[in-house]
Every structure is written in C-alpha cells, then in structure tokens.
Amino acid sequence: MERPNWAPGDIDLERPSVARVYDCWLGGAHNFAADRAAAQKTLEAMPELRGVVLNHRALLRRAVWYLLGQGVRQFLDLGSGIPTVGNVHEIAQSADAGARVVYVDIDPVAVAHSRSLLNGNGRVSVLQADVRDFEGVLTSQEVGAQLDFDEPIAVLMIALLHFVPDEEDPRGIIAGYRDRLAPGSFLAISHAGYEAGEEPPASREARKIYDSSVTPITLRDKTQLTGLLEGFSLVEPGVVRVPAWRPESPDDVEGSGKRFPGFAAIGRKA
Ligand SMILES: C[S@@+](CC[C@H](N)C(=O)[O-])C[C@H]1O[C@@H](n2cnc3c(N)ncnc32)[C@H](O)[C@@H]1O
C-alpha cells in the first residue's frame, strides 16, 4: 500500500488504530483501508455510531466553552485524536488569544497531523505519549513549556477512558493528574456506557467487532463514572448522558438523550 506523505514511517498501515477509525466515523481523511474497513463493519452493526461520535465532539465544544466561562485558560487534552473541526485551541484562542493547550495522544498519525496543523502557534504543544504514564506526561518538556501548575488547568478526557480497563487503574491515573492540579482546576470526561441491562444487541455486536479488530472497550455506567471523578466536586448537571450535559438547545437531547450510549461530567478540584 502506498504511504501518504503525512503518515509517519514507523506505523503499521494494516492494523486499524483507535484514532484513525474515529477519524473515519467523523468523516476525516487521515485513515487507511484497514481503518476504513473496521469503521465500516462497526457502522453496519450499529449505524447510529456516527451520531454518537458527533455527540462526543459537540460535548467537547460545550465543555471548553463552559471552562472558558469559569476563567480557565490552560487545557491539557488527553487522547486528543486526529484534529478535526472545532479543536480545543481553536475554541479557546477564539475566546482569548493567550489560551494555552497541550494535546496528548498515543497515535503517531494524530500527533503528526496535530503538529503540522499547529506549526507556528506558540501557545500550543503536541506530545506523543501514553496518558496512563501521568508522570511522563506531567514532566514532559511540552507540558512544562505551556502549562503553569500554579494556575487552574482543565484536563480533558473526552471519549478516552473506555480504552483504560479497570486492571489498569483508571482511578489511580486520574489521581496522578488531579494531585498536580491547583485548586480551581477541572476534569472533563465523556465515556461510553449504559445503565445496567440497557445495552442493545446492535451495540454488543459493534463492540465485539471493535474489540477484536481495533482495541477493547470498557463500558462504564453512571455510578462507575461518578467513582472516577473522586476528589472533584461535580458541576451541574452532574453525571448525565452526553447530549444532556448543558445542551445548547432542546434538540440536542431530543430522542438520543435518554438511551444515549455514554455519559459526561465535569468536576472541579476544591
Ligand atoms: C475516541 S478518540 C477521541 C478523540 C478526541 N478526544 C475527541 O473527542 O474527538 C480516543 C483517542 O484516545 C487516544 N488514546 C487511546 N488510548 C490512549 C492512551 N493510553 N494514551 C494516549 N492516547 C490514547 C486514541 O489514539 C484516540 O486518538
């Protein structure tokens, strides 16, 4: 297969990646045949998936606007993905040109594409790292260059933590970030999941395909997500379905709100 010039030389084009399958669902162009095949198969099993990922992106936008309204001007976007419309720095710097952002992703294509997009933007850095290694992320040159830990920082984990199984201690990872944050900092999370007994067969089917061809997903319910936000006070409306977190219009929640396969929340460190 021909390697496009934006694809780093060391990636395996035959193996679908989380970031690039997500890019396919979002209609992006930074993916390969293997990613498109996995995206297509999961979409056949669960056609509403595209709407689901668009809802997570819309939540990201609402969360960043909310955080800007709280006076936050520093963002650590963990599992930031392949840049698409409405990236964190575009929103934050449209409100305040001095806003600073660090994007972190494990996927080399996401990182390469983010870097090329940000060329020349001195208030944004991109780090290729595993977010589970919070010490490595927090002590990185990129984070050190942009973020002031004496001031509030918003840590974003949008559509990320369902890739961290319980055995890998998501609570410990979150605590690792939380403990470094100044009071008045925030954690924003969106996460795939259902309440007990709610998952329809189509979702189980799509998840089976995704687990075997891309990477395993750990669904969490509302109580489990609340547990992950330990040490933060939840801001209104608490842990709710993704479309129901501070919707911009009633249409955002209509239909998809009640059984939406995922939850969102923002917590503030006291
Ligand atoms: C579903 S995408 C979400 C992207 C973005 N946050 C958004 O909402 O559009 C999840 C991203 O997390 C990244 N990711 C998954 N596990 C990771 C890890 N352990 N460390 C860093 N990034 C990770 C994937 O590469 C992917 O880009």
The ligand as an SDF file (V2000), in Angstrom:
LIG
                    3D

 27 29  0  0  0  0  0  0  0  0999 V2000
  -12.2130    8.0940   20.5640 C   0  0  0  0  0  0  0  0  0  0  0  0
  -10.8250    9.0850   20.2550 S   0  0  0  0  0  0  0  0  0  0  0  0
  -11.3150   10.6530   20.9320 C   0  0  0  0  0  0  0  0  0  0  0  0
  -10.5220   11.8010   20.3910 C   0  0  0  0  0  0  0  0  0  0  0  0
  -10.9010   13.1790   20.9460 C   0  0  0  0  0  0  0  0  0  0  0  0
  -10.7270   13.2330   22.3930 N   0  0  0  0  0  0  0  0  0  0  0  0
  -12.3150   13.5340   20.5690 C   0  0  0  0  0  0  0  0  0  0  0  0
  -13.1550   13.5560   21.4690 O   0  0  0  0  0  0  0  0  0  0  0  0
  -12.5750   13.7680   19.3920 O   0  0  0  0  0  0  0  0  0  0  0  0
   -9.7210    8.4620   21.5140 C   0  0  0  0  0  0  0  0  0  0  0  0
   -8.3000    8.9300   21.3610 C   0  0  0  0  0  0  0  0  0  0  0  0
   -7.5750    8.4940   22.5140 O   0  0  0  0  0  0  0  0  0  0  0  0
   -6.3110    8.0270   22.1010 C   0  0  0  0  0  0  0  0  0  0  0  0
   -5.8360    7.0820   23.1310 N   0  0  0  0  0  0  0  0  0  0  0  0
   -6.3760    5.9050   23.4920 C   0  0  0  0  0  0  0  0  0  0  0  0
   -5.6410    5.3560   24.4890 N   0  0  0  0  0  0  0  0  0  0  0  0
   -4.6290    6.2290   24.7530 C   0  0  0  0  0  0  0  0  0  0  0  0
   -3.5410    6.2240   25.6660 C   0  0  0  0  0  0  0  0  0  0  0  0
   -3.3630    5.2260   26.5230 N   0  0  0  0  0  0  0  0  0  0  0  0
   -2.6890    7.2710   25.6660 N   0  0  0  0  0  0  0  0  0  0  0  0
   -2.8710    8.3070   24.7840 C   0  0  0  0  0  0  0  0  0  0  0  0
   -3.8850    8.3590   23.8900 N   0  0  0  0  0  0  0  0  0  0  0  0
   -4.7420    7.3360   23.8800 C   0  0  0  0  0  0  0  0  0  0  0  0
   -6.5490    7.3840   20.7500 C   0  0  0  0  0  0  0  0  0  0  0  0
   -5.3640    7.3130   19.9780 O   0  0  0  0  0  0  0  0  0  0  0  0
   -7.5790    8.3260   20.1570 C   0  0  0  0  0  0  0  0  0  0  0  0
   -6.9790    9.3530   19.4190 O   0  0  0  0  0  0  0  0  0  0  0  0
  1  2  1  0
  2  3  1  0
  2 10  1  0
  3  4  1  0
  4  5  1  0
  5  6  1  0
  5  7  1  0
  7  8  2  0
  7  9  1  0
 10 11  1  0
 11 12  1  0
 11 26  1  0
 12 13  1  0
 13 14  1  0
 13 24  1  0
 14 15  1  0
 14 23  1  0
 15 16  2  0
 16 17  1  0
 17 18  1  0
 17 23  2  0
 18 19  1  0
 18 20  2  0
 20 21  1  0
 21 22  2  0
 22 23  1  0
 24 25  1  0
 24 26  1  0
 26 27  1  0
M  CHG  2   2   1   9  -1
M  END
$$$$
